[in-house]
């Protein structure tokens, strides 16, 4: 069923397994004990940062399959994406995995986009099982979007630190209420508020995040208080403050909000600027921190909204502004119906 922009899943797909992998800086942050795998060697024994990112994604995917008691051939598709040109981290990963591959690029919004798309196909029985896996790597992202690390450029206070890591979740058709389920999804609309500073993605993404949330609340006739927690992908401190201000102007107070980019690092001690970002940010936090809380009853109902800044290094050098997008999923625990 669909109302406005919101898709209601009458047969809500279950998240039957998940995995997360993170690097050295993430292992020094507040969520270190919650990741499935931590790798102090952020090069992962590879000769390039780009190849290392593939290894992080592989770790998350293999862990999710193991927890699901599945092997790759049991999947009908893998929705995967990253920040590299032409999603090469995901594409190269899938060379050795004989499963249909659906490559996605929504920048840092890719994980929620993938979860929403996979949920649509699983809920309608077009697929029995599907995996969603997204990744990012600080070093490959810096080379892709800004300057190589060797340049030694100084970071601005509004800049965000790309998470080195990956998250993967496996969705399946109804499983008698044993696992968390994806109950609703909203695919966001691209919004551009003429932010041109490539080092201030939070400001570029916040208006799109606000609009997606407002559309969801309108469609579902809910409010922030109806959820244990509302998670955004990686707005950082700048985008978080702006989002809360924009929502307050619309009559919504966001007291139960956490930003994945704000909780994966400790801004006071880790020198990460405005917080974390990257396609692996909301993915790794969702799989390491959020899903376990839904699974064991610490939370019953929450929202994950991954946000993305849809620029490239080329468009930024051409003086273009930065479009933003935000995709949202509602996730309920095993005993919650998630119906409005």
VOBA-1610 file (N, C-alpha, C; in pm, whole numbers, padded with zeros to 5 digits, always signed):
BEGIN
Unk+00084-00119+00000Unk+00000+00000+00000Unk+00088+00125+00000Unk+00040+00228-00065Unk+00115+00352-00071Unk+00023+00468-00034Unk+00074+00559+00046Unk+00004+00681+00079Unk+00102+00796+00067Unk+00076+00888-00025Unk+00172+00994-00050Unk+00303+00935-00101Unk+00413+00968-00036Unk+00542+00914-00075Unk+00580+00789+00005Unk+00497+00749+00099Unk+00532+00641+00192Unk+00474+00507+00146Unk+00560+00407+00144Unk+00520+00271+00110Unk+00499+00192+00238Unk+00382+00131+00254Unk+00348+00049+00369Unk+00360-00097+00327Unk+00442-00174+00396Unk+00461-00314+00360Unk+00362-00400+00438Unk+00262-00454+00369Unk+00165-00539+00435Unk+00228-00670+00482Unk+00322-00720+00406Unk+00402-00835+00449Unk+00545-00786+00468Unk+00570-00736+00587Unk+00697-00666+00613Unk+00815-00762+00607Unk+00915-00733+00524Unk+01033-00820+00516Unk+01110-00820+00648Unk+01163-00937+00682Unk+01241-00951+00804Unk+01389-00932+00775Unk+01458-00872+00869Unk+01604-00862+00862Unk+01660-00979+00942Unk+01703-01082+00871Unk+01736-01209+00937Unk+01884-01221+00974Unk+01967-01129+00926Unk+02109-01133+00959Unk+02174-01003+00920Unk+02279-00969+00993Unk+02348-00844+00964Unk+02493-00853+01009Unk+02574-00771+00947Unk+02717-00770+00980Unk+02775-00632+00963Unk+02877-00602+01042Unk+02942-00471+01037Unk+03093-00488+01050Unk+03164-00402+00982Unk+03311-00401+00989Unk+03357-00257+00994Unk+03462-00231+01071Unk+03510-00093+01087Unk+03661-00092+01106Unk+03719+00027+01087Unk+03863+00043+01090Unk+03918+00094+01221Unk+04040+00144+01216Unk+04112+00181+01338Unk+04047+00298+01412Unk+04015+00404+01341Unk+03958+00521+01409Unk+03822+00488+01469Unk+03744+00408+01397Unk+03613+00366+01448Unk+03629+00279+01572Unk+03736+00201+01577Unk+03760+00115+01693Unk+03795+00195+01817Unk+03831+00321+01799Unk+03863+00409+01911Unk+03743+00493+01953Unk+03629+00473+01886Unk+03510+00552+01914Unk+03414+00484+02010Unk+03299+00547+02035Unk+03202+00498+02134Unk+03140+00363+02100Unk+03137+00324+01972Unk+03070+00200+01933Unk+03167+00085+01912Unk+03289+00098+01958Unk+03392-00002+01927Unk+03352-00143+01967Unk+03285-00158+02079Unk+03249-00292+02128Unk+03132-00352+02052Unk+03067-00275+01967Unk+02944-00322+01902Unk+02966-00372+01759Unk+03076-00335+01696Unk+03102-00382+01560Unk+03135-00531+01561Unk+03095-00600+01456Unk+03127-00743+01446Unk+03276-00765+01424Unk+03338-00679+01345Unk+03481-00696+01316Unk+03548-00559+01313Unk+03665-00552+01375Unk+03746-00430+01376Unk+03883-00462+01317Unk+03930-00374+01231Unk+04056-00398+01162Unk+04151-00279+01184Unk+04252-00297+01268Unk+04345-00187+01294Unk+04428-00150+01172Unk+04446-00246+01079Unk+04514-00217+00953Unk+04410-00172+00853Unk+04395-00040+00837Unk+04290+00010+00747Unk+04322-00016+00600Unk+04444-00062+00572Unk+04474-00103+00435Unk+04435-00248+00412Unk+04401-00319+00517Unk+04351-00457+00508Unk+04446-00548+00432Unk+04576-00519+00437Unk+04674-00602+00368Unk+04675-00582+00218Unk+04601-00484+00167Unk+04592-00459+00024Unk+04694-00353-00019Unk+04713-00340-00148Unk+04810-00243-00199Unk+04749-00106-00221Unk+04614-00096-00221Unk+04547+00032-00241Unk+04434+00048-00141Unk+04398+00175-00115Unk+04284+00202-00028Unk+04155+00152-00091Unk+04144+00162-00222Unk+04023+00118-00290Unk+04000-00032-00274Unk+04109-00109-00284Unk+04098-00253-00262Unk+04066-00284-00116Unk+04119-00203-00025Unk+04090-00223+00117Unk+03941-00206+00145Unk+03879-00110+00077Unk+03735-00091+00098Unk+03656-00214+00056Unk+03698-00276-00052Unk+03632-00401-00093Unk+03640-00505+00018Unk+03755-00511+00085Unk+03773-00609+00191Unk+03682-00581+00310Unk+03660-00453+00342Unk+03567-00419+00449Unk+03425-00465+00412Unk+03385-00438+00288Unk+03252-00478+00243Unk+03236-00629+00246Unk+03340-00700+00203Unk+03335-00846+00205Unk+03318-00899+00348Unk+03387-00839+00442Unk+03376-00882+00581Unk+03233-00867+00631Unk+03171-00752+00603Unk+03033-00729+00648Unk+02936-00826+00581Unk+02953-00848+00451Unk+02865-00938+00378Unk+02878-01081+00429Unk+02999-01127+00448Unk+03020-01264+00495Unk+02963-01283+00635Unk+02977-01182+00721Unk+02922-01192+00856Unk+02770-01198+00852Unk+02708-01115+00768Unk+02562-01115+00757Unk+02511-01249+00706Unk+02579-01306+00608Unk+02539-01437+00557Unk+02554-01545+00664Unk+02663-01538+00737Unk+02686-01638+00842Unk+02575-01631+00948Unk+02539-01510+00989Unk+02434-01495+01090Unk+02298-01538+01036Unk+02281-01527+00905Unk+02154-01567+00842Unk+02149-01716+00811Unk+02261-01785+00834Unk+02274-01928+00801Unk+02249-01950+00652Unk+02306-01862+00572Unk+02292-01868+00427Unk+02429-01862+00361Unk+02429-01898+00234Unk+02545-01876+00149Unk+02503-01783+00036Unk+02600-01722-00030Unk+02569-01623-00132Unk+02469-01673-00238Unk+02480-01798-00286Unk+02383-01844-00387Unk+02239-01847-00339Unk+02218-01841-00207Unk+02081-01839-00155Unk+02015-01702-00172Unk+02092-01601-00207Unk+02038-01467-00226Unk+01988-01450-00369Unk+01879-01378-00384Unk+01829-01345-00518Unk+01889-01216-00570Unk+01956-01141-00485Unk+02020-01018-00530Unk+02097-00953-00417Unk+02198-00876-00454Unk+02274-00794-00360Unk+02267-00650-00407Unk+02209-00565-00323Unk+02205-00421-00349Unk+02328-00361-00280Unk+02418-00303-00356Unk+02543-00256-00297Unk+02586-00124-00360Unk+02655-00044-00280Unk+02704+00084-00330Unk+02813+00138-00241Unk+02883+00237-00292Unk+02994+00298-00220Unk+03016+00437-00276Unk+03127+00501-00241Unk+03154+00637-00286Unk+03255+00645-00400Unk+03309+00532-00440Unk+03410+00535-00545Unk+03346+00556-00682Unk+03426+00605-00777Unk+03377+00623-00914Unk+03314+00494-00965Unk+03193+00505-01016Unk+03120+00391-01074Unk+03103+00276-00976Unk+03098+00307-00847Unk+03075+00206-00742Unk+03169+00087-00757Unk+03297+00117-00779Unk+03391+00008-00807Unk+03418-00081-00686Unk+03411-00026-00565Unk+03433-00112-00448Unk+03329-00224-00446Unk+03204-00189-00474Unk+03097-00288-00474Unk+03106-00380-00595Unk+03131-00322-00712Unk+03138-00401-00834Unk+03252-00501-00831Unk+03368-00456-00784Unk+03482-00547-00777Unk+03462-00654-00671Unk+03394-00618-00560Unk+03360-00718-00459Unk+03276-00830-00520Unk+03180-00792-00603Unk+03085-00890-00657Unk+03144-00977-00767Unk+03266-00949-00810Unk+03331-01037-00908Unk+03339-01181-00859Unk+03357-01196-00729Unk+03377-01330-00674Unk+03252-01385-00605Unk+03140-01316-00621Unk+03016-01360-00558Unk+02912-01381-00667Unk+02875-01504-00688Unk+02788-01539-00800Unk+02642-01518-00764Unk+02607-01390-00753Unk+02472-01349-00716Unk+02435-01226-00797Unk+02310-01210-00841Unk+02272-01089-00913Unk+02308-00963-00834Unk+02366-00866-00905Unk+02420-00746-00842Unk+02342-00624-00890Unk+02294-00545-00795Unk+02225-00421-00825Unk+02304-00307-00764Unk+02386-00241-00845Unk+02472-00133-00797Unk+02394-00005-00777Unk+02420+00062-00664Unk+02346+00182-00628Unk+02443+00296-00597Unk+02401+00416-00630Unk+02477+00532-00583Unk+02381+00639-00534Unk+02379+00659-00405Unk+02303+00768-00345Unk+02391+00845-00249Unk+02525+00837-00274Unk+02623+00895-00181Unk+02598+00834-00043Unk+02595+00917+00061Unk+02581+00863+00197Unk+02440+00815+00227Unk+02345+00836+00133Unk+02209+00786+00153Unk+02189+00646+00098Unk+02294+00585+00045Unk+02280+00462-00031Unk+02223+00346+00052Unk+02258+00338+00179Unk+02213+00222+00257Unk+02062+00221+00274Unk+02002+00331+00316Unk+01856+00334+00332Unk+01787+00318+00197Unk+01846+00374+00092Unk+01792+00354-00042Unk+01789+00205-00076Unk+01901+00137-00052Unk+01908-00005-00081Unk+01812-00087+00003Unk+01799-00052+00131Unk+01706-00125+00218Unk+01563-00107+00171Unk+01528+00015+00129Unk+01393+00038+00080Unk+01365-00039-00048Unk+01460-00038-00141Unk+01441-00110-00267Unk+01435-00261-00244Unk+01525-00312-00162Unk+01523-00456-00134Unk+01394-00496-00065Unk+01347-00412+00027Unk+01222-00443+00097Unk+01105-00449+00000Unk+01104-00358-00099Unk+00996-00359-00199Unk+00993-00491-00276Unk+01109-00538-00317Unk+01114-00660-00396Unk+01086-00784-00312Unk+01134-00786-00189Unk+01109-00902-00103Unk+00962-00905-00060Unk+00906-00788-00028Unk+00767-00783+00018Unk+00670-00826-00090Unk+00705-00803-00216Unk+00616-00840-00326Unk+00650-00977-00385Unk+00743-01048-00320Unk+00783-01183-00359Unk+00856-01188-00493Unk+00904-01072-00538Unk+00990-01074-00657Unk+01127-01133-00622Unk+01164-01123-00495Unk+01284-01187-00443Unk+01248-01255-00312Unk+01311-01368-00286Unk+01290-01435-00158Unk+01382-01376-00051Unk+01506-01355-00090Unk+01605-01300+00003Unk+01695-01204-00074Unk+01733-01096-00009Unk+01823-00999-00071Unk+01913-00940+00036Unk+02034-00906-00003Unk+02128-00841+00088Unk+02150-00697+00044Unk+02174-00611+00141Unk+02208-00470+00116Unk+02341-00444+00184Unk+02439-00398+00107Unk+02575-00380+00160Unk+02633-00249+00107Unk+02669-00158+00194Unk+02735-00035+00151Unk+02860-00011+00234Unk+02954+00060+00174Unk+03085+00078+00237Unk+03141+00215+00205Unk+03241+00253+00282Unk+03320+00373+00252Unk+03456+00358+00318Unk+03549+00441+00277Unk+03684+00438+00332Unk+03738+00581+00332Unk+03787+00624+00444Unk+03835+00762+00456Unk+03936+00797+00347Unk+04031+00711+00328Unk+04141+00744+00235Unk+04095+00744+00090Unk+04012+00648+00051Unk+03964+00647-00087Unk+03869+00763-00112Unk+03790+00800-00011Unk+03696+00912-00028Unk+03770+01045-00039Unk+03876+01063+00041Unk+03952+01188+00031Unk+04012+01202-00108Unk+04064+01094-00161Unk+04122+01099-00295Unk+04013+01124-00400Unk+03895+01068-00377Unk+03786+01080-00473Unk+03727+01221-00477Unk+03704+01279-00360Unk+03626+01402-00354Unk+03707+01527-00321Unk+03823+01511-00259Unk+03894+01630-00215Unk+04037+01628-00269Unk+04133+01594-00185Unk+04272+01588-00229Unk+04337+01464-00169Unk+04436+01408-00236Unk+04506+01293-00177Unk+04562+01326-00040Unk+04574+01224+00044Unk+04623+01245+00180Unk+04761+01309+00183Unk+04843+01278+00083Unk+04979+01332+00078Unk+04981+01484+00070Unk+04869+01541+00024Unk+04863+01687+00010Unk+04867+01756+00145Unk+04809+01691+00247Unk+04814+01746+00382Unk+04730+01870+00401Unk+04617+01881+00331Unk+04531+01998+00343Unk+04465+02006+00480Unk+04444+02126+00528Unk+04381+02147+00658Unk+04229+02135+00644Unk+04166+02064+00736Unk+04022+02042+00732Unk+03950+02154+00805Unk+03834+02195+00753Unk+03756+02300+00815Unk+03671+02243+00928Unk+03624+02325+01022Unk+03541+02274+01132Unk+03410+02211+01087Unk+03358+02251+00970Unk+03232+02195+00922Unk+03250+02066+00842Unk+03374+02030+00813Unk+03398+01908+00734Unk+03372+01784+00819Unk+03343+01673+00752Unk+03313+01548+00821Unk+03415+01441+00783Unk+03430+01345+00872Unk+03531+01240+00857Unk+03463+01114+00803Unk+03502+01072+00684Unk+03440+00954+00622Unk+03470+00828+00703Unk+03366+00755+00736Unk+03381+00630+00810Unk+03451+00526+00723Unk+03548+00460+00781Unk+03611+00345+00717Unk+03541+00220+00768Unk+03453+00166+00686Unk+03378+00051+00732Unk+03265+00016+00638Unk+03188-00083+00679Unk+03078-00131+00595Unk+02972-00196+00682Unk+02852-00198+00629Unk+02743-00268+00694Unk+02663-00346+00591Unk+02610-00461+00632Unk+02531-00544+00541Unk+02414-00606+00618Unk+02297-00603+00558Unk+02178-00664+00616Unk+02112-00755+00514Unk+02060-00869+00559Unk+01992-00965+00473Unk+01843-00961+00502Unk+01764-00936+00398Unk+01618-00931+00410Unk+01557-01058+00355Unk+01450-01103+00421Unk+01382-01224+00379Unk+01233-01207+00394Unk+01156-01294+00330Unk+01012-01291+00345Unk+00974-01325+00489Unk+00849-01301+00525Unk+00803-01311+00663Unk+00855-01436+00733Unk+00894-01420+00862Unk+00958-01530+00934Unk+00893-01555+01070Unk+00762-01535+01080Unk+00686-01564+01202Unk+00729-01476+01319Unk+00772-01356+01289Unk+00798-01259+01394Unk+00923-01280+01477Unk+01022-01344+01422Unk+01142-01374+01499Unk+01250-01265+01488Unk+01238-01177+01389Unk+01343-01080+01363Unk+01285-00940+01343Unk+01370-00837+01349Unk+01322-00702+01314Unk+01272-00700+01170Unk+01180-00607+01143Unk+01120-00602+01011Unk+01116-00459+00957Unk+01123-00448+00826Unk+01110-00319+00758Unk+00961-00301+00728Unk+00899-00204+00792Unk+00754-00189+00783Unk+00711-00077+00689Unk+00795+00024+00668Unk+00761+00134+00578Unk+00889+00187+00515Unk+00872+00258+00403Unk+00987+00320+00336Unk+00942+00444+00262Unk+01031+00541+00258Unk+01010+00663+00179Unk+01136+00688+00097Unk+01120+00704-00032Unk+01232+00744-00117Unk+01226+00895-00134Unk+01335+00960-00095Unk+01337+01106-00091Unk+01348+01171-00227Unk+01320+01299-00228Unk+01330+01382-00348Unk+01456+01467-00340Unk+01518+01492-00454Unk+01642+01572-00457Unk+01607+01718-00432Unk+01677+01777-00338Unk+01657+01918-00305Unk+01792+01990-00303Unk+01794+02108-00358Unk+01918+02186-00368Unk+01892+02325-00312Unk+01960+02358-00203Unk+01943+02488-00138Unk+02067+02577-00157Unk+02137+02551-00268Unk+02246+02640-00312Unk+02364+02646-00215Unk+02387+02537-00142Unk+02511+02526-00063Unk+02622+02485-00159Unk+02731+02557-00159Unk+02840+02529-00253Unk+02969+02483-00184Unk+02970+02482-00053Unk+03091+02447+00022Unk+03102+02295+00033Unk+03198+02237-00037Unk+03215+02091-00036Unk+03253+02039+00102Unk+03297+02128+00190Unk+03332+02091+00326Unk+03218+02116+00425Unk+03097+02133+00374Unk+02982+02153+00464Unk+02863+02074+00411Unk+02879+01943+00405Unk+02774+01858+00351Unk+02651+01854+00441Unk+02669+01871+00571Unk+02556+01869+00663Unk+02452+01974+00628Unk+02498+02094+00596Unk+02406+02201+00558Unk+02337+02170+00427Unk+02406+02104+00335Unk+02347+02070+00205Unk+02240+01963+00218Unk+02257+01871+00313Unk+02166+01757+00323Unk+02048+01781+00415Unk+02060+01871+00511Unk+01957+01888+00613Unk+01819+01925+00556Unk+01808+02016+00458Unk+01675+02048+00406Unk+01605+01927+00343Unk+01679+01844+00271Unk+01619+01723+00214Unk+01574+01627+00324Unk+01655+01617+00430Unk+01618+01531+00543Unk+01491+01580+00609Unk+01479+01711+00627Unk+01360+01769+00687Unk+01237+01737+00604Unk+01247+01754+00473Unk+01131+01730+00387Unk+01089+01585+00389Unk+01184+01492+00385Unk+01149+01349+00389Unk+01078+01314+00518Unk+01128+01364+00630Unk+01063+01337+00758Unk+00922+01395+00763Unk+00906+01518+00715Unk+00775+01582+00717Unk+00675+01504+00631Unk+00720+01459+00513Unk+00632+01380+00428Unk+00593+01250+00497Unk+00688+01187+00564Unk+00660+01061+00633Unk+00560+01084+00747Unk+00582+01185+00828Unk+00490+01212+00939Unk+00349+01242+00887Unk+00341+01316+00777Unk+00211+01349+00719Unk+00142+01223+00666Unk+00217+01141+00593Unk+00158+01021+00532Unk+00112+00920+00637Unk+00188+00907+00744Unk+00161+00804+00844Unk+00082+00856+00964Unk+00062+00988+00969Unk-00008+01051+01081Unk+00061+01016+01213Unk+00193+01023+01210Unk+00274+00999+01329Unk+00354+01125+01361Unk+00426+01119+01472Unk+00511+01228+01518Unk+00636+01167+01580Unk+00739+01248+01606Unk+00862+01192+01663Unk+00840+01109+01789Unk+00746+01147+01872Unk+00724+01076+01998Unk+00673+00934+01979Unk+00629+00900+01858Unk+00581+00764+01832Unk+00695+00664+01814Unk+00819+00711+01817Unk+00935+00624+01790Unk+01031+00627+01908Unk+01093+00513+01932Unk+01195+00507+02037Unk+01314+00597+02001Unk+01347+00596+01871Unk+01462+00675+01828Unk+01447+00705+01679Unk+01490+00823+01640Unk+01497+00860+01499Unk+01643+00884+01466Unk+01696+00802+01376Unk+01837+00811+01339Unk+01850+00874+01201Unk+01939+00970+01189Unk+01977+01021+01058Unk+02114+00965+01021Unk+02142+00970+00891Unk+02261+00901+00841Unk+02390+00967+00881Unk+02412+01086+00837Unk+02541+01149+00870Unk+02533+01299+00846Unk+02442+01362+00916Unk+02433+01508+00907Unk+02544+01577+00983Unk+02605+01508+01079Unk+02706+01573+01162Unk+02643+01680+01249Unk+02726+01751+01322Unk+02674+01850+01417Unk+02608+01967+01345Unk+02661+02008+01231Unk+02604+02122+01159Unk+02467+02086+01103Unk+02459+01975+01032Unk+02332+01934+00974Unk+02229+01897+01078Unk+02274+01839+01190Unk+02182+01802+01298Unk+02115+01926+01355Unk+02195+02027+01384Unk+02137+02150+01440Unk+02040+02214+01341Unk+02077+02213+01214Unk+01991+02273+01113Unk+01862+02195+01097Unk+01870+02061+01095Unk+01750+01978+01085Unk+01654+02006+01200Unk+01706+02010+01321Unk+01620+02034+01437Unk+01555+02172+01431Unk+01629+02270+01382Unk+01573+02405+01368Unk+01462+02406+01264Unk+01485+02342+01150Unk+01385+02338+01044Unk+01258+02266+01089Unk+01273+02155+01161Unk+01157+02081+01208Unk+01082+02158+01316Unk+01156+02229+01399Unk+01092+02308+01503Unk+01004+02418+01441Unk+01049+02472+01330Unk+00969+02572+01260Unk+00839+02514+01206Unk+00838+02380+01186Unk+00717+02312+01139Unk+00636+02251+01252Unk+00677+02278+01377Unk+00602+02231+01492Unk+00645+02098+01548Unk+00760+02045+01505Unk+00809+01916+01554Unk+00936+01935+01637Unk+00936+01879+01757Unk+01054+01882+01843Unk+01120+01745+01838Unk+01248+01742+01802Unk+01319+01616+01781Unk+01407+01583+01902Unk+01342+01545+02011Unk+01415+01514+02134Unk+01477+01375+02131Unk+01425+01286+02049Unk+01470+01146+02047Unk+01550+01116+01920Unk+01636+01208+01882Unk+01712+01196+01757Unk+01859+01167+01786Unk+01916+01079+01705Unk+02061+01055+01707Unk+02110+01054+01563Unk+02227+01109+01539Unk+02287+01106+01407Unk+02400+01004+01407Unk+02397+00912+01309Unk+02499+00807+01303Unk+02640+00867+01298Unk+02655+00977+01228Unk+02784+01042+01219Unk+02831+01104+01349Unk+02735+01124+01440Unk+02769+01183+01569Unk+02799+01078+01676Unk+02747+00956+01658Unk+02767+00855+01762Unk+02877+00756+01727Unk+02919+00751+01601Unk+03025+00657+01564Unk+03161+00706+01611Unk+03176+00839+01625Unk+03300+00898+01674Unk+03272+00982+01798Unk+03378+01011+01872Unk+03373+01107+01982Unk+03437+01236+01934Unk+03356+01336+01904Unk+03407+01460+01847Unk+03501+01533+01941Unk+03487+01510+02070Unk+03570+01581+02167Unk+03713+01530+02169Unk+03732+01404+02134Unk+03865+01344+02149Unk+03926+01294+02019Unk+03847+01284+01912Unk+03896+01216+01793Unk+03926+01306+01673Unk+03906+01433+01685Unk+03943+01526+01578Unk+03880+01487+01444Unk+03747+01477+01445Unk+03674+01437+01324Unk+03588+01552+01270Unk+03617+01673+01310Unk+03542+01787+01260Unk+03397+01782+01306Unk+03304+01789+01211Unk+03162+01794+01244Unk+03102+01657+01270Unk+03181+01549+01254Unk+03131+01414+01277Unk+03162+01322+01160Unk+03101+01205+01161Unk+03128+01105+01058Unk+03038+01120+00938Unk+03077+01053+00828Unk+02998+01053+00705Unk+03036+00929+00625Unk+02983+00920+00503Unk+03019+00809+00415Unk+02909+00707+00399Unk+02912+00635+00289Unk+02813+00531+00263Unk+02820+00418+00365Unk+02935+00404+00430Unk+02950+00303+00533Unk+02909+00351+00671Unk+02872+00478+00684Unk+02841+00535+00816Unk+02709+00480+00869Unk+02597+00515+00805Unk+02468+00466+00856Unk+02458+00315+00843Unk+02526+00256+00744Unk+02521+00111+00727Unk+02585+00039+00845Unk+02705+00081+00881Unk+02774+00013+00991Unk+02707+00039+01124Unk+02658+00162+01147Unk+02590+00193+01273Unk+02457+00118+01282Unk+02384+00110+01172Unk+02257+00037+01172Unk+02279-00109+01208Unk+02382-00170+01149Unk+02405-00313+01172Unk+02475-00342+01304Unk+02552-00248+01355Unk+02623-00272+01480Unk+02546-00225+01602Unk+02471-00117+01587Unk+02414-00049+01703Unk+02261-00054+01707Unk+02195-00039+01592Unk+02049-00024+01591Unk+01978-00158+01586Unk+02014-00243+01490Unk+01947-00372+01477Unk+01955-00459+01603Unk+02071-00466+01671Unk+02073-00545+01795Unk+01975-00494+01900Unk+01955-00363+01907Unk+01862-00307+02005Unk+01716-00338+01970Unk+01687-00344+01842Unk+01553-00384+01801Unk+01532-00534+01822Unk+01636-00610+01797Unk+01626-00756+01807Unk+01603-00803+01949Unk+01669-00738+02046Unk+01657-00785+02185Unk+01557-00707+02269Unk+01484-00616+02207Unk+01377-00547+02278Unk+01412-00416+02344Unk+01538-00374+02334Unk+01574-00244+02391Unk+01505-00130+02317Unk+01473-00151+02191Unk+01390-00059+02114Unk+01281-00141+02044Unk+01166-00078+02023Unk+01056-00147+01955Unk+01029-00091+01816Unk+01059+00036+01795Unk+01021+00101+01669Unk+01110+00222+01648Unk+01175+00228+01535Unk+01262+00342+01509Unk+01262+00374+01360Unk+01321+00488+01328Unk+01338+00531+01190Unk+01486+00542+01161Unk+01525+00502+01041Unk+01659+00529+00990Unk+01643+00610+00862Unk+01704+00728+00860Unk+01701+00812+00741Unk+01845+00844+00702Unk+01890+00781+00595Unk+02026+00806+00545Unk+02022+00927+00451Unk+02118+01015+00466Unk+02121+01139+00389Unk+02241+01141+00296Unk+02225+01201+00178Unk+02334+01200+00080Unk+02353+01336+00014Unk+02478+01372-00006Unk+02515+01492-00082Unk+02559+01445-00220Unk+02487+01484-00323Unk+02501+01423-00455Unk+02596+01499-00547Unk+02705+01548-00490Unk+02801+01620-00574Unk+02916+01528-00613Unk+03000+01574-00702Unk+03127+01507-00733Unk+03237+01612-00729Unk+03359+01566-00734Unk+03470+01662-00734Unk+03461+01753-00856Unk+03420+01697-00969Unk+03411+01776-01093Unk+03305+01884-01081Unk+03185+01848-01035Unk+03079+01948-01025Unk+03117+02058-00925Unk+03186+02021-00818Unk+03227+02121-00721Unk+03330+02217-00781Unk+03424+02164-00859Unk+03523+02250-00924Unk+03459+02339-01030Unk+03345+02296-01081Unk+03273+02376-01180Unk+03184+02482-01116Unk+03185+02487-00983Unk+03107+02588-00913Unk+02962+02552-00888Unk+02926+02426-00914Unk+02790+02382-00892Unk+02757+02378-00741Unk+02631+02395-00709Unk+02585+02375-00573Unk+02569+02224-00547Unk+02532+02190-00422Unk+02530+02050-00380Unk+02386+02005-00356Unk+02330+01920-00443Unk+02197+01866-00418Unk+02201+01765-00303Unk+02092+01757-00230Unk+02083+01661-00121Unk+01963+01571-00138Unk+01969+01452-00077Unk+01857+01359-00080Unk+01856+01281+00051Unk+01739+01235+00093Unk+01729+01156+00215Unk+01625+01047+00196Unk+01664+00923+00220Unk+01574+00808+00211Unk+01550+00754+00351Unk+01431+00702+00376Unk+01391+00665+00512Unk+01328+00527+00515Unk+01357+00452+00620Unk+01287+00327+00647Unk+01240+00325+00792Unk+01124+00266+00814Unk+01078+00239+00949Unk+01110+00093+00980Unk+01168+00071+01099Unk+01209-00064+01139Unk+01147-00094+01273Unk+01083-00211+01284Unk+01016-00250+01408Unk+01078-00380+01461Unk+01069-00395+01592Unk+01117-00517+01655Unk+01027-00635+01623Unk+01065-00754+01664Unk+00992-00876+01628Unk+00846-00877+01670Unk+00811-00806+01778Unk+00674-00814+01829Unk+00591-00693+01793Unk+00649-00598+01720Unk+00577-00476+01687Unk+00517-00482+01548Unk+00395-00433+01533Unk+00328-00437+01404Unk+00373-00321+01315Unk+00406-00208+01374Unk+00452-00094+01296Unk+00344-00030+01211Unk+00218-00048+01249Unk+00109+00010+01172Unk+00064+00140+01237Unk+00030+00237+01152Unk-00016+00365+01203Unk-00159+00354+01253
//
